[in-house]
Amino acid sequence: MEQVANTITKVHEKKHTREKIFLNKSISLIICFMQYLLISLSILCCLPITAISSPAPDIGYQGTHILTHGALEDLAKAFGKKYGKHVFVKGGGCSDGIAVVVKGQHEMGGLCCPLPEAKARKLNLIQYKVAVDIKAVMVNSQNSLSNLSLKQVADIHNGRITNWKQVGGQDKPIALVYRDHCRDMDEPVRRVLGIKGPVAKKAIVVKTDKEVIEYAEKFPGVIGVAPAVFARESKVKIINVDKVAPTPENTEKGLYPLTGNLYIITKGQPTGLTKTFIEFVLGNEGQAIIRKSFAGVHPVETPGSSNGVK
């Protein structure tokens, strides 16, 4: 019996030893696998997001954030779905749109203020009008007014009207917030409102549309103008101008007065995929996307029809 007991003990000991060896090997394998995962994740984290998730672009666009946010991102997706090509899209300002095209960094740029024809010719830039931006007149949500005439909006910006009482509101001072940009170009708000020099003396001058909207959201006495595509997404109150609502339909009919053209620019006449993309934007499919945020362009013009501003 004692011999049998010893044999059983030895068997158990051998089994325990084998299990211990197996367990140690398993732990070692798990540790090695975890180290591999950590190294892999570290490498991936060092890569740009575009290198992981996006294919290399076939053509590129950068420029005015109005057109970028309002239509170009959706246009690029629709174009990619139809043609199987990737269009890189990035926002910015008019200066960015000009710089990337002149330097050859991208095939297309975006402008909300057209270049003077002489400067466009000098830089060999072709400007294609692809949409009409709608400039919304915004006030704080507590403001009781729902309409101003275009002349009243112009008089406020030029310092001739300074109190809400002068336009049918409360007896409180008007706080004008104005985005001053593209001084050397045909900036539409400045042109339509007849601003030839500095705006109203006590105006708050800012650099971005976002700042104009934020002021109008927070302070009851504020008035400002910004693209409707951004104003609609905020908590401001958008008022009519000359009793006309700022809609794509009213703008296309020529009823809404405060507008500005939006352009895609190229260096010289576009060819290949760039030409195809611009034709897509100006065609029925592209204009249907444009009209979700902006007014469309009439008549439709295609690359190669003429030089200068389209």
Order of alpha helices (4+ residues) and beta strands (2+ residues): alpha-alpha-beta-alpha-beta-alpha-beta-alpha-beta-beta-alpha-beta-alpha-beta-alpha-beta-alpha-beta-alpha-beta-alpha-alpha
